[in-house]
Amino acid sequence: MSTEDLEHAFREEWTAVVAALARRLGDLQAAEDATAEAFAAAARAWARDGVPPNPGGWLTVTAWRKAIDQLRRDRLVAVEEHVLDEVAAGTGEEGAPMEAGLVDDRLGLVFACCHPALALEVRVAMTLRYVAGLTTAEIAAAFLLPEPTLAQRLVRAKRKIREQGIRFEVPGPDALSGRLHGVRAVVYLVFNEGYSATGGDRLVRADLCDEAIWLGRLLHRLLPADAETAGLLALMLLHHSRAAARQDSDGRPVPLAGQDRSRWDRALIAEGTAVLDAAMARRAPGPYQLQAAIIAVHVQAASFDDIDWPQIAALYRELARWDPSPVIEVNRAVAVGMADGPRAGLAVLEPILTSGALAGYAPLHAAHADLLDRAGEKDAAAAAWARAAAATSNDALREELHRRRGEASGEPN
């Protein structure tokens, strides 16, 4: 057995094993501890005997035995032999987990990690740790947090899940829609942090984008009939297809108009488009599908000049009907400004600027600055670029915004 074999098993099976134990034990910490022991046992046994035909089943049964042994040692419950036999029997031939149980277990873990009783930032960390399998150190680095701080958040969250009796199961039909909305929001939040990092010196965190897409694929595989889950996956795939062209060799942001489209990932575009088409064929539209449709118009255009801005503006208008928010209005203003001219875009933006609702939102001020710039109001544009730069904590983006302010002011580069 090679190290790669064990690493592959960890990536493919860790979540499934933790999920299976967590649902039966009702205790995520105990499930995590037993799974860690099972992988340690695998490192020894597989090196001696080779990798078993069904690694996941082997790990699940071994982890369950470790958990039962710990329960017996702690004398918390009297564990009968038939309990262990039932779990072992449920893993199927040669220890392969039954597919239906595996789907239920993984989905149950996802919904527990994204439970609304947990703070949003904790839901994100829990999902990355227990569903995606990232280490605490990896998650802390991704969100620029001290590792001990994140570790304490995870410990408190696991305790809260246990003490409040949060179940590792898919909610009933009455609650499913609302809870699933929250799960999708967590996955998309992870993606957005990767797509446009809020802090640090990098515009793009490809590792977080990759993890979010992995989570999206998992969720889509577990819920193949849900059109909005498919829409979320399509949206992330289509956005991420442009990753290689969004920065120059020095890490500076490259606007859409200046991106080299030959560097876009055509495989991701094809996959995202196919997922979106299948979702829309279900005739159950929603915000994620509409956002994916907007990005599809962008990536399918042969050049920036060929983008169908009226169609994008119309899609944003429909999106605002489904999910009204000032952020969507900012994006609609940009599209209207491209379709009907900068003055039309400024008219859409004016109510948001007047309300002050997004005063600290850098994209609002950047959109305002660009529209003013194209309308010939250079001094006002320079002031708006300065506001955008002051509102961002990302070093790479701030530098680019200052450059745009200098251009509008006529300052030499």
Disulfide bonds with the S-S distance in Angstrom:
none
